[in-house]
């Protein structure tokens, strides 16, 4: 994931030091209303200002090719917006204080996609990750960017239901096959080479854990409803009333926001051109 969105300049008040500006101002001489700015580093912004800061709908174009189209609040991406990254990836969804937060869709450069909840810039909550190369997808719980908790890993001809830690399945679960049966069992995490260690060797660097499946029984298909895990929010991240309002925004509302934002921005652009 690219983090070019963190490079935006926070202050634009000093015209002599911070680039060029063309647009509306208030009685105090601050940038206020619709305007266009060219920053000293070559970035460009076009959109709404309030008391000298980006505030409202706008388009920010980075000199490295990145682009953000969406809402701002006091110079920070806040509300609904779309960020186009230099590597070809794209995020469309909610932002809080310059971070991806709430409901959003991330299209990765390798054509993978994640659709679901975010918190403090990370996948956090319920979400679906689609693997473009294999056609498989994970549907379940995420914590701090990792698959953790109840989930389902769906392949072309079978699926696995159970709990996950990191990318590994752990504990009881079952495989469901298209031929009409289920295999129940349990995953245990074993260190690589744990079963074949040589006596007398000193302890080596910790080896990674691999999941080991232990099958127990095969049954006909049964109805399964995964329990909904409670997902704790990160304790270090700061929250606000605004962030709570966007934490679980439905996907169908996102397209409506996108269309409304584009219409509003076009109206503001026409208004600004007439008044400048």
PESUL-V694219 format. One record per pair of residues at least 12 apart in sequence whose ideal C-beta (glycine too) atoms are under 7 Angstrom apart, sorted by the first residue. I is the first residue (numbers start at 0). J is the second residue. D is the distance in whole Angstrom. If there is no record, write none. Layout:
i=[I	I]
j=[J	J]
d=[D	D]
//
This chain:
i=[0	1	1	1	1	3	3	3	3	3	4	4	4	6	7	8	9	11	11	11	12	17	17	18	18	18	18	19	19	20	20	21	21	21	22	22	22	22	23	23	29	29	30	30	31	31	31	32	33	33	33	33	34	40	41	42	42	42	42	43	44	44	45	45	46	47	52	52	53	53	54	54	54	55	55	56	56	56	56	56	57	63	64	65	65	65	66	67	67	68	68	69	69	69	75	75	76	76	77	77	77	77	78	78	79	79	79	79	80	86	87	88	88	88	88	89	90	90	91	91	91	92	92	92	93	93	95	95	95	98	98	99	99	100	100	100	100	100	101	101	101	101	102	102	102	102	102	102	103	109	110	111	111	111	111	112	113	113	114	114	115	116	118	118	118	119	119	121	121	122	122	123	123	123	123	124	124	125	126	134	135	135	135	136	137	137	138	138	138	139	139	140	140	142	143	145	146	146	146	147	147	148	148	148	149	149	149	149	150	151	156	157	157	157	157	158	159	159	160	160	160	160	160	161	167	167	167	168	168	169	169	169	170	170	171	172	172	175	179	179	180	180	180	180	181	181	181	181	182	182	183	183	183	184	184	184	184	185	185	186	186	186	187	187	188	188	189	189	189	190	190	191	191	191	192]
j=[88	84	85	86	88	61	63	65	84	85	67	76	82	61	59	38	74	30	36	51	51	38	39	36	37	38	39	36	37	34	36	34	35	275	34	35	271	275	271	274	50	51	48	51	48	49	50	48	47	267	270	271	48	62	62	59	60	61	62	60	57	59	57	58	58	267	73	74	71	74	71	72	73	70	71	70	260	263	264	267	71	85	85	83	84	85	83	80	82	80	81	81	94	260	96	97	94	97	94	95	96	241	93	94	93	253	256	260	94	108	108	105	106	107	108	106	103	105	103	104	253	104	117	253	245	248	241	242	245	119	120	117	120	117	118	119	242	245	117	245	246	248	116	247	248	249	250	253	117	131	131	128	129	130	131	129	126	128	126	127	127	247	232	233	236	233	236	143	144	141	144	141	142	143	230	141	230	140	141	155	152	153	154	153	150	152	150	151	153	151	163	228	230	230	233	165	163	165	166	163	164	162	163	228	162	225	226	228	163	225	177	174	175	176	177	175	172	174	172	173	175	223	225	173	188	208	210	186	210	186	188	210	185	186	185	184	186	220	219	220	217	218	219	220	217	218	220	221	214	217	215	216	218	212	213	214	215	213	215	210	211	212	211	213	208	210	208	209	211	206	208	206	207	209	206]
d=[7	4	6	5	7	6	6	4	6	6	6	7	6	7	6	6	5	7	6	7	5	7	6	6	5	4	5	7	5	6	5	6	5	6	2	6	6	6	7	7	5	4	4	5	6	6	6	6	6	5	6	3	5	6	4	7	7	5	6	5	6	5	6	5	6	7	5	5	4	5	6	6	6	7	6	6	6	6	5	7	6	5	5	6	6	5	5	6	5	6	5	6	7	7	5	4	4	5	6	6	6	7	7	6	6	7	4	6	5	5	5	7	6	5	5	5	6	5	6	5	7	6	7	6	4	6	6	4	6	6	4	4	5	5	6	6	6	7	6	4	5	5	6	6	4	7	6	7	5	6	4	7	6	6	5	5	6	5	6	5	6	7	6	6	7	6	4	6	4	4	5	6	6	6	7	6	5	6	5	6	7	6	5	5	6	5	6	5	7	6	7	5	6	6	6	5	4	7	6	6	6	6	7	4	6	5	6	5	5	7	5	6	6	5	6	5	6	5	6	6	7	6	6	7	6	7	5	5	5	5	6	7	6	6	5	7	6	7	7	6	6	7	6	7	7	5	6	6	5	5	5	5	7	6	5	4	5	5	7	5	7	6	5	7	4	6	7	6	5	5	6	5	6	6	6]
//
